[in-house]
Amino acid sequence: MTGSHATSQRAAESPKKGRGSGIALLVICSCQLMVVLDITIVNIALPHIQTSLGFSTENLSWVINAYTLTFGGLLLLGGRLGDILGRRRVFMFGVALFVFASLLGGLSQESWQLLAARSLQGVGGAIASPTALSLITTTFREGPARNRAFGVFAAVSAGGSAIGLLAGGVLVEWLDWRWIFFVNVPIGLLIVLATPRFIRESERHPGHFDVVGALTSTLGMVCLVYGFIRASQDGWSDVLTLGAFAAAVVLLGLFIAIESRSRQPITPLWMFRDRNRAGTYGMMLSLAAAMFGMFFFLTLFVQNILGFSPLKAGLAFLPVSVIIAIGAGIASQLLPKWGPKPFMVTGAVLAAVGLGWLTRTDVDSTYLGSLLGPILVFGLGMGLQFVSLTLMAVSGVAPKDAGAASGILNTTQQVGGSLGLSILVTVFGTASRNEATDQVPKFLADATPAQLAEFRRTGELPGSWGDQVLASGVSTAFVVAAVFAVVAALIALIVIQVRPSDVERLRGDGAVPGAAERTESGEGAGVPGRPGERPGPEH
């Protein structure tokens, strides 16, 4: 405890570092943006990467999967590292590792080198991202200041995917695909240099690393994600698909058993006892699945059917980023007055409406007439609820568990996105094959000799016949994505119960004098709406 006290004392004696909270938020959000957009910035560059490094079409998907698997699988461990070793220190290490991996990715000359770099990027992101969120809880006092900070953070997290598509289009079209990795280097170095000056170190909480829990949770989530990815490529009856799901069930079951008996678990299971927090995690899982699917399939649609260039495709998603930021700003301002539930319900409903609208997409759709309206409705819904989701996930959590709470939230977002996308790709593949069965006779009746020769060579329908197959698969995938959003809306409506004390906390006028000191020491920290209630026998 002596080291922890000394750390707190040094922070208190350095008021210079406590100033400039706006710059501190800029540093934290810059890291989150860099980590989040890296999930989508690669999408537009995939054809160029394939040509440059000789990936097969099947193996090309691992350029995405290598990142999402390590990122999603290690997020819980990343959150715990910050709790025990100090969040600022761990934050800087995660960013530095991400920068190093990005440099290796840009310099890759072989496919295996790029995949290794992408995996290492995922590790760095998993360390930095949950620590960034927990730094907000220790940098900004609960109330209006923290609400605004979470509003900015949520807007960055939600809009990062769209910004990644835009940045990817610009870099690929104007420079080279390698710059989607090189661009992280100067940004990351600036973050590392600015962090010690503008962000205080958090108190280090004595404890040990739950290594067995970390391994079982990581391997279990990796197997689960891999099972869905494998199913999208080789079917649900594939031996490796079934084996991956079986291994995931065993490992995650073992993980829960270990955590329930651990004195210092990597994932405090008491967090799920509060219905609001558990509901929040469920909503994030469903909404991330819908969001990842929307960006993936619309990117495919605008480039392959509408004929957009990489840059134009990126620009097509810019309005989504703007409307998400607007929605997050509205929610952060009105949350203290109305509470989070209206925004959670309304946001999920708007997301479902936008995705339902996109199910009408076909080969005759245009960007302005068919796509812009629904993606704006969807983006507004996501912006409205991400602030509420973030606040509900970490509200009332003791500082020593903030890293774990934010790690779970990030994990549900990443794993939900990966699993949801895999499910939607499977739906897309099934619908596309069914439509191709209907289109082949029409093609054989009307095709030219050159088109017939091309079909025999590639096995893919060309021209308008291929566009019809693609459009049918995309519109069907949006049906399932809309279902994900409806599930989130039902959770918000039925599960979430906001109490008057929760709204008082958001206003910043519900705190009890001395509570901050007690919370910092781990005393009196309870779940939302139950001041002073201890979360469990180990806390």
Secondary structure as a PSIPRED ss2 file (coil, helix, strand):
# PSIPRED VFORMAT (PSIPRED V4.0)

   1 M C   1.000  0.000  0.000
   2 T H   0.000  1.000  0.000
   3 G H   0.000  1.000  0.000
   4 S H   0.000  1.000  0.000
   5 H H   0.000  1.000  0.000
   6 A H   0.000  1.000  0.000
   7 T H   0.000  1.000  0.000
   8 S H   0.000  1.000  0.000
   9 Q H   0.000  1.000  0.000
  10 R H   0.000  1.000  0.000
  11 A H   0.000  1.000  0.000
  12 A H   0.000  1.000  0.000
  13 E C   1.000  0.000  0.000
  14 S C   1.000  0.000  0.000
  15 P H   0.000  1.000  0.000
  16 K H   0.000  1.000  0.000
  17 K H   0.000  1.000  0.000
  18 G H   0.000  1.000  0.000
  19 R C   1.000  0.000  0.000
  20 G C   1.000  0.000  0.000
  21 S H   0.000  1.000  0.000
  22 G H   0.000  1.000  0.000
  23 I H   0.000  1.000  0.000
  24 A H   0.000  1.000  0.000
  25 L H   0.000  1.000  0.000
  26 L H   0.000  1.000  0.000
  27 V H   0.000  1.000  0.000
  28 I H   0.000  1.000  0.000
  29 C H   0.000  1.000  0.000
  30 S H   0.000  1.000  0.000
  31 C H   0.000  1.000  0.000
  32 Q H   0.000  1.000  0.000
  33 L H   0.000  1.000  0.000
  34 M H   0.000  1.000  0.000
  35 V H   0.000  1.000  0.000
  36 V H   0.000  1.000  0.000
  37 L H   0.000  1.000  0.000
  38 D C   1.000  0.000  0.000
  39 I C   1.000  0.000  0.000
  40 T C   1.000  0.000  0.000
  41 I C   1.000  0.000  0.000
  42 V C   1.000  0.000  0.000
  43 N H   0.000  1.000  0.000
  44 I H   0.000  1.000  0.000
  45 A H   0.000  1.000  0.000
  46 L H   0.000  1.000  0.000
  47 P H   0.000  1.000  0.000
  48 H H   0.000  1.000  0.000
  49 I H   0.000  1.000  0.000
  50 Q H   0.000  1.000  0.000
  51 T H   0.000  1.000  0.000
  52 S H   0.000  1.000  0.000
  53 L H   0.000  1.000  0.000
  54 G C   1.000  0.000  0.000
  55 F C   1.000  0.000  0.000
  56 S C   1.000  0.000  0.000
  57 T H   0.000  1.000  0.000
  58 E H   0.000  1.000  0.000
  59 N H   0.000  1.000  0.000
  60 L H   0.000  1.000  0.000
  61 S C   1.000  0.000  0.000
  62 W H   0.000  1.000  0.000
  63 V H   0.000  1.000  0.000
  64 I H   0.000  1.000  0.000
  65 N H   0.000  1.000  0.000
  66 A H   0.000  1.000  0.000
  67 Y H   0.000  1.000  0.000
  68 T H   0.000  1.000  0.000
  69 L H   0.000  1.000  0.000
  70 T H   0.000  1.000  0.000
  71 F H   0.000  1.000  0.000
  72 G H   0.000  1.000  0.000
  73 G H   0.000  1.000  0.000
  74 L H   0.000  1.000  0.000
  75 L H   0.000  1.000  0.000
  76 L H   0.000  1.000  0.000
  77 L H   0.000  1.000  0.000
  78 G H   0.000  1.000  0.000
  79 G H   0.000  1.000  0.000
  80 R H   0.000  1.000  0.000
  81 L H   0.000  1.000  0.000
  82 G H   0.000  1.000  0.000
  83 D H   0.000  1.000  0.000
  84 I H   0.000  1.000  0.000
  85 L H   0.000  1.000  0.000
  86 G C   1.000  0.000  0.000
  87 R H   0.000  1.000  0.000
  88 R H   0.000  1.000  0.000
  89 R H   0.000  1.000  0.000
  90 V H   0.000  1.000  0.000
  91 F H   0.000  1.000  0.000
  92 M H   0.000  1.000  0.000
  93 F H   0.000  1.000  0.000
  94 G H   0.000  1.000  0.000
  95 V H   0.000  1.000  0.000
  96 A H   0.000  1.000  0.000
  97 L H   0.000  1.000  0.000
  98 F H   0.000  1.000  0.000
  99 V H   0.000  1.000  0.000
 100 F H   0.000  1.000  0.000
 101 A H   0.000  1.000  0.000
 102 S H   0.000  1.000  0.000
 103 L H   0.000  1.000  0.000
 104 L H   0.000  1.000  0.000
 105 G H   0.000  1.000  0.000
 106 G H   0.000  1.000  0.000
 107 L H   0.000  1.000  0.000
 108 S C   1.000  0.000  0.000
 109 Q C   1.000  0.000  0.000
 110 E C   1.000  0.000  0.000
 111 S H   0.000  1.000  0.000
 112 W H   0.000  1.000  0.000
 113 Q H   0.000  1.000  0.000
 114 L H   0.000  1.000  0.000
 115 L H   0.000  1.000  0.000
 116 A H   0.000  1.000  0.000
 117 A H   0.000  1.000  0.000
 118 R H   0.000  1.000  0.000
 119 S H   0.000  1.000  0.000
 120 L H   0.000  1.000  0.000
 121 Q H   0.000  1.000  0.000
 122 G H   0.000  1.000  0.000
 123 V H   0.000  1.000  0.000
 124 G H   0.000  1.000  0.000
 125 G H   0.000  1.000  0.000
 126 A H   0.000  1.000  0.000
 127 I H   0.000  1.000  0.000
 128 A H   0.000  1.000  0.000
 129 S H   0.000  1.000  0.000
 130 P H   0.000  1.000  0.000
 131 T H   0.000  1.000  0.000
 132 A H   0.000  1.000  0.000
 133 L H   0.000  1.000  0.000
 134 S H   0.000  1.000  0.000
 135 L H   0.000  1.000  0.000
 136 I H   0.000  1.000  0.000
 137 T H   0.000  1.000  0.000
 138 T H   0.000  1.000  0.000
 139 T H   0.000  1.000  0.000
 140 F C   1.000  0.000  0.000
 141 R C   1.000  0.000  0.000
 142 E C   1.000  0.000  0.000
 143 G C   1.000  0.000  0.000
 144 P H   0.000  1.000  0.000
 145 A H   0.000  1.000  0.000
 146 R H   0.000  1.000  0.000
 147 N H   0.000  1.000  0.000
 148 R H   0.000  1.000  0.000
 149 A H   0.000  1.000  0.000
 150 F H   0.000  1.000  0.000
 151 G H   0.000  1.000  0.000
 152 V H   0.000  1.000  0.000
 153 F H   0.000  1.000  0.000
 154 A H   0.000  1.000  0.000
 155 A H   0.000  1.000  0.000
 156 V H   0.000  1.000  0.000
 157 S H   0.000  1.000  0.000
 158 A H   0.000  1.000  0.000
 159 G H   0.000  1.000  0.000
 160 G H   0.000  1.000  0.000
 161 S H   0.000  1.000  0.000
 162 A H   0.000  1.000  0.000
 163 I H   0.000  1.000  0.000
 164 G H   0.000  1.000  0.000
 165 L H   0.000  1.000  0.000
 166 L H   0.000  1.000  0.000
 167 A H   0.000  1.000  0.000
 168 G H   0.000  1.000  0.000
 169 G H   0.000  1.000  0.000
 170 V H   0.000  1.000  0.000
 171 L H   0.000  1.000  0.000
 172 V H   0.000  1.000  0.000
 173 E H   0.000  1.000  0.000
 174 W H   0.000  1.000  0.000
 175 L C   1.000  0.000  0.000
 176 D C   1.000  0.000  0.000
 177 W C   1.000  0.000  0.000
 178 R C   1.000  0.000  0.000
 179 W H   0.000  1.000  0.000
 180 I H   0.000  1.000  0.000
 181 F H   0.000  1.000  0.000
 182 F H   0.000  1.000  0.000
 183 V C   1.000  0.000  0.000
 184 N H   0.000  1.000  0.000
 185 V H   0.000  1.000  0.000
 186 P H   0.000  1.000  0.000
 187 I H   0.000  1.000  0.000
 188 G H   0.000  1.000  0.000
 189 L H   0.000  1.000  0.000
 190 L H   0.000  1.000  0.000
 191 I H   0.000  1.000  0.000
 192 V H   0.000  1.000  0.000
 193 L H   0.000  1.000  0.000
 194 A H   0.000  1.000  0.000
 195 T H   0.000  1.000  0.000
 196 P H   0.000  1.000  0.000
 197 R H   0.000  1.000  0.000
 198 F H   0.000  1.000  0.000
 199 I C   1.000  0.000  0.000
 200 R C   1.000  0.000  0.000
 201 E C   1.000  0.000  0.000
 202 S C   1.000  0.000  0.000
 203 E C   1.000  0.000  0.000
 204 R C   1.000  0.000  0.000
 205 H C   1.000  0.000  0.000
 206 P C   1.000  0.000  0.000
 207 G C   1.000  0.000  0.000
 208 H C   1.000  0.000  0.000
 209 F C   1.000  0.000  0.000
 210 D C   1.000  0.000  0.000
 211 V H   0.000  1.000  0.000
 212 V H   0.000  1.000  0.000
 213 G H   0.000  1.000  0.000
 214 A H   0.000  1.000  0.000
 215 L H   0.000  1.000  0.000
 216 T H   0.000  1.000  0.000
 217 S H   0.000  1.000  0.000
 218 T H   0.000  1.000  0.000
 219 L H   0.000  1.000  0.000
 220 G H   0.000  1.000  0.000
 221 M H   0.000  1.000  0.000
 222 V H   0.000  1.000  0.000
 223 C H   0.000  1.000  0.000
 224 L H   0.000  1.000  0.000
 225 V H   0.000  1.000  0.000
 226 Y H   0.000  1.000  0.000
 227 G H   0.000  1.000  0.000
 228 F H   0.000  1.000  0.000
 229 I H   0.000  1.000  0.000
 230 R H   0.000  1.000  0.000
 231 A H   0.000  1.000  0.000
 232 S H   0.000  1.000  0.000
 233 Q H   0.000  1.000  0.000
 234 D H   0.000  1.000  0.000
 235 G C   1.000  0.000  0.000
 236 W C   1.000  0.000  0.000
 237 S C   1.000  0.000  0.000
 238 D C   1.000  0.000  0.000
 239 V H   0.000  1.000  0.000
 240 L H   0.000  1.000  0.000
 241 T H   0.000  1.000  0.000
 242 L H   0.000  1.000  0.000
 243 G H   0.000  1.000  0.000
 244 A H   0.000  1.000  0.000
 245 F H   0.000  1.000  0.000
 246 A H   0.000  1.000  0.000
 247 A H   0.000  1.000  0.000
 248 A H   0.000  1.000  0.000
 249 V H   0.000  1.000  0.000
 250 V H   0.000  1.000  0.000
 251 L H   0.000  1.000  0.000
 252 L H   0.000  1.000  0.000
 253 G H   0.000  1.000  0.000
 254 L H   0.000  1.000  0.000
 255 F H   0.000  1.000  0.000
 256 I H   0.000  1.000  0.000
 257 A H   0.000  1.000  0.000
 258 I H   0.000  1.000  0.000
 259 E H   0.000  1.000  0.000
 260 S H   0.000  1.000  0.000
 261 R H   0.000  1.000  0.000
 262 S C   1.000  0.000  0.000
 263 R C   1.000  0.000  0.000
 264 Q C   1.000  0.000  0.000
 265 P C   1.000  0.000  0.000
 266 I C   1.000  0.000  0.000
 267 T C   1.000  0.000  0.000
 268 P C   1.000  0.000  0.000
 269 L H   0.000  1.000  0.000
 270 W H   0.000  1.000  0.000
 271 M H   0.000  1.000  0.000
 272 F H   0.000  1.000  0.000
 273 R H   0.000  1.000  0.000
 274 D C   1.000  0.000  0.000
 275 R H   0.000  1.000  0.000
 276 N H   0.000  1.000  0.000
 277 R H   0.000  1.000  0.000
 278 A H   0.000  1.000  0.000
 279 G H   0.000  1.000  0.000
 280 T H   0.000  1.000  0.000
 281 Y H   0.000  1.000  0.000
 282 G H   0.000  1.000  0.000
 283 M H   0.000  1.000  0.000
 284 M H   0.000  1.000  0.000
 285 L H   0.000  1.000  0.000
 286 S H   0.000  1.000  0.000
 287 L H   0.000  1.000  0.000
 288 A H   0.000  1.000  0.000
 289 A H   0.000  1.000  0.000
 290 A H   0.000  1.000  0.000
 291 M H   0.000  1.000  0.000
 292 F H   0.000  1.000  0.000
 293 G H   0.000  1.000  0.000
 294 M H   0.000  1.000  0.000
 295 F H   0.000  1.000  0.000
 296 F H   0.000  1.000  0.000
 297 F H   0.000  1.000  0.000
 298 L H   0.000  1.000  0.000
 299 T H   0.000  1.000  0.000
 300 L H   0.000  1.000  0.000
 301 F H   0.000  1.000  0.000
 302 V H   0.000  1.000  0.000
 303 Q H   0.000  1.000  0.000
 304 N H   0.000  1.000  0.000
 305 I C   1.000  0.000  0.000
 306 L C   1.000  0.000  0.000
 307 G C   1.000  0.000  0.000
 308 F C   1.000  0.000  0.000
 309 S C   1.000  0.000  0.000
 310 P H   0.000  1.000  0.000
 311 L H   0.000  1.000  0.000
 312 K H   0.000  1.000  0.000
 313 A H   0.000  1.000  0.000
 314 G H   0.000  1.000  0.000
 315 L H   0.000  1.000  0.000
 316 A H   0.000  1.000  0.000
 317 F C   1.000  0.000  0.000
 318 L H   0.000  1.000  0.000
 319 P H   0.000  1.000  0.000
 320 V H   0.000  1.000  0.000
 321 S H   0.000  1.000  0.000
 322 V H   0.000  1.000  0.000
 323 I H   0.000  1.000  0.000
 324 I H   0.000  1.000  0.000
 325 A H   0.000  1.000  0.000
 326 I H   0.000  1.000  0.000
 327 G H   0.000  1.000  0.000
 328 A H   0.000  1.000  0.000
 329 G H   0.000  1.000  0.000
 330 I H   0.000  1.000  0.000
 331 A H   0.000  1.000  0.000
 332 S H   0.000  1.000  0.000
 333 Q H   0.000  1.000  0.000
 334 L H   0.000  1.000  0.000
 335 L H   0.000  1.000  0.000
 336 P H   0.000  1.000  0.000
 337 K H   0.000  1.000  0.000
 338 W H   0.000  1.000  0.000
 339 G C   1.000  0.000  0.000
 340 P C   1.000  0.000  0.000
 341 K H   0.000  1.000  0.000
 342 P H   0.000  1.000  0.000
 343 F H   0.000  1.000  0.000
 344 M H   0.000  1.000  0.000
 345 V H   0.000  1.000  0.000
 346 T H   0.000  1.000  0.000
 347 G H   0.000  1.000  0.000
 348 A H   0.000  1.000  0.000
 349 V H   0.000  1.000  0.000
 350 L H   0.000  1.000  0.000
 351 A H   0.000  1.000  0.000
 352 A H   0.000  1.000  0.000
 353 V H   0.000  1.000  0.000
 354 G H   0.000  1.000  0.000
 355 L H   0.000  1.000  0.000
 356 G H   0.000  1.000  0.000
 357 W H   0.000  1.000  0.000
 358 L H   0.000  1.000  0.000
 359 T C   1.000  0.000  0.000
 360 R C   1.000  0.000  0.000
 361 T C   1.000  0.000  0.000
 362 D C   1.000  0.000  0.000
 363 V C   1.000  0.000  0.000
 364 D C   1.000  0.000  0.000
 365 S C   1.000  0.000  0.000
 366 T C   1.000  0.000  0.000
 367 Y H   0.000  1.000  0.000
 368 L H   0.000  1.000  0.000
 369 G H   0.000  1.000  0.000
 370 S H   0.000  1.000  0.000
 371 L H   0.000  1.000  0.000
 372 L H   0.000  1.000  0.000
 373 G H   0.000  1.000  0.000
 374 P H   0.000  1.000  0.000
 375 I H   0.000  1.000  0.000
 376 L H   0.000  1.000  0.000
 377 V H   0.000  1.000  0.000
 378 F H   0.000  1.000  0.000
 379 G H   0.000  1.000  0.000
 380 L H   0.000  1.000  0.000
 381 G H   0.000  1.000  0.000
 382 M H   0.000  1.000  0.000
 383 G H   0.000  1.000  0.000
 384 L H   0.000  1.000  0.000
 385 Q H   0.000  1.000  0.000
 386 F H   0.000  1.000  0.000
 387 V H   0.000  1.000  0.000
 388 S H   0.000  1.000  0.000
 389 L H   0.000  1.000  0.000
 390 T H   0.000  1.000  0.000
 391 L H   0.000  1.000  0.000
 392 M H   0.000  1.000  0.000
 393 A H   0.000  1.000  0.000
 394 V H   0.000  1.000  0.000
 395 S C   1.000  0.000  0.000
 396 G C   1.000  0.000  0.000
 397 V C   1.000  0.000  0.000
 398 A C   1.000  0.000  0.000
 399 P H   0.000  1.000  0.000
 400 K H   0.000  1.000  0.000
 401 D H   0.000  1.000  0.000
 402 A H   0.000  1.000  0.000
 403 G H   0.000  1.000  0.000
 404 A H   0.000  1.000  0.000
 405 A H   0.000  1.000  0.000
 406 S H   0.000  1.000  0.000
 407 G H   0.000  1.000  0.000
 408 I H   0.000  1.000  0.000
 409 L H   0.000  1.000  0.000
 410 N H   0.000  1.000  0.000
 411 T H   0.000  1.000  0.000
 412 T H   0.000  1.000  0.000
 413 Q H   0.000  1.000  0.000
 414 Q H   0.000  1.000  0.000
 415 V H   0.000  1.000  0.000
 416 G H   0.000  1.000  0.000
 417 G H   0.000  1.000  0.000
 418 S H   0.000  1.000  0.000
 419 L H   0.000  1.000  0.000
 420 G H   0.000  1.000  0.000
 421 L H   0.000  1.000  0.000
 422 S H   0.000  1.000  0.000
 423 I H   0.000  1.000  0.000
 424 L H   0.000  1.000  0.000
 425 V H   0.000  1.000  0.000
 426 T H   0.000  1.000  0.000
 427 V H   0.000  1.000  0.000
 428 F H   0.000  1.000  0.000
 429 G H   0.000  1.000  0.000
 430 T H   0.000  1.000  0.000
 431 A H   0.000  1.000  0.000
 432 S H   0.000  1.000  0.000
 433 R H   0.000  1.000  0.000
 434 N H   0.000  1.000  0.000
 435 E H   0.000  1.000  0.000
 436 A H   0.000  1.000  0.000
 437 T H   0.000  1.000  0.000
 438 D H   0.000  1.000  0.000
 439 Q H   0.000  1.000  0.000
 440 V H   0.000  1.000  0.000
 441 P H   0.000  1.000  0.000
 442 K H   0.000  1.000  0.000
 443 F H   0.000  1.000  0.000
 444 L H   0.000  1.000  0.000
 445 A H   0.000  1.000  0.000
 446 D H   0.000  1.000  0.000
 447 A C   1.000  0.000  0.000
 448 T C   1.000  0.000  0.000
 449 P H   0.000  1.000  0.000
 450 A H   0.000  1.000  0.000
 451 Q H   0.000  1.000  0.000
 452 L H   0.000  1.000  0.000
 453 A H   0.000  1.000  0.000
 454 E H   0.000  1.000  0.000
 455 F H   0.000  1.000  0.000
 456 R H   0.000  1.000  0.000
 457 R H   0.000  1.000  0.000
 458 T H   0.000  1.000  0.000
 459 G C   1.000  0.000  0.000
 460 E C   1.000  0.000  0.000
 461 L C   1.000  0.000  0.000
 462 P C   1.000  0.000  0.000
 463 G H   0.000  1.000  0.000
 464 S H   0.000  1.000  0.000
 465 W H   0.000  1.000  0.000
 466 G H   0.000  1.000  0.000
 467 D H   0.000  1.000  0.000
 468 Q H   0.000  1.000  0.000
 469 V H   0.000  1.000  0.000
 470 L H   0.000  1.000  0.000
 471 A H   0.000  1.000  0.000
 472 S H   0.000  1.000  0.000
 473 G H   0.000  1.000  0.000
 474 V H   0.000  1.000  0.000
 475 S H   0.000  1.000  0.000
 476 T H   0.000  1.000  0.000
 477 A H   0.000  1.000  0.000
 478 F H   0.000  1.000  0.000
 479 V H   0.000  1.000  0.000
 480 V H   0.000  1.000  0.000
 481 A H   0.000  1.000  0.000
 482 A H   0.000  1.000  0.000
 483 V H   0.000  1.000  0.000
 484 F H   0.000  1.000  0.000
 485 A H   0.000  1.000  0.000
 486 V H   0.000  1.000  0.000
 487 V H   0.000  1.000  0.000
 488 A H   0.000  1.000  0.000
 489 A H   0.000  1.000  0.000
 490 L H   0.000  1.000  0.000
 491 I H   0.000  1.000  0.000
 492 A H   0.000  1.000  0.000
 493 L H   0.000  1.000  0.000
 494 I H   0.000  1.000  0.000
 495 V C   1.000  0.000  0.000
 496 I C   1.000  0.000  0.000
 497 Q C   1.000  0.000  0.000
 498 V C   1.000  0.000  0.000
 499 R C   1.000  0.000  0.000
 500 P H   0.000  1.000  0.000
 501 S H   0.000  1.000  0.000
 502 D H   0.000  1.000  0.000
 503 V H   0.000  1.000  0.000
 504 E H   0.000  1.000  0.000
 505 R H   0.000  1.000  0.000
 506 L H   0.000  1.000  0.000
 507 R H   0.000  1.000  0.000
 508 G C   1.000  0.000  0.000
 509 D C   1.000  0.000  0.000
 510 G C   1.000  0.000  0.000
 511 A C   1.000  0.000  0.000
 512 V C   1.000  0.000  0.000
 513 P C   1.000  0.000  0.000
 514 G C   1.000  0.000  0.000
 515 A H   0.000  1.000  0.000
 516 A H   0.000  1.000  0.000
 517 E H   0.000  1.000  0.000
 518 R H   0.000  1.000  0.000
 519 T H   0.000  1.000  0.000
 520 E H   0.000  1.000  0.000
 521 S C   1.000  0.000  0.000
 522 G C   1.000  0.000  0.000
 523 E C   1.000  0.000  0.000
 524 G C   1.000  0.000  0.000
 525 A C   1.000  0.000  0.000
 526 G C   1.000  0.000  0.000
 527 V C   1.000  0.000  0.000
 528 P C   1.000  0.000  0.000
 529 G C   1.000  0.000  0.000
 530 R C   1.000  0.000  0.000
 531 P C   1.000  0.000  0.000
 532 G C   1.000  0.000  0.000
 533 E C   1.000  0.000  0.000
 534 R C   1.000  0.000  0.000
 535 P C   1.000  0.000  0.000
 536 G C   1.000  0.000  0.000
 537 P C   1.000  0.000  0.000
 538 E C   1.000  0.000  0.000
 539 H C   1.000  0.000  0.000
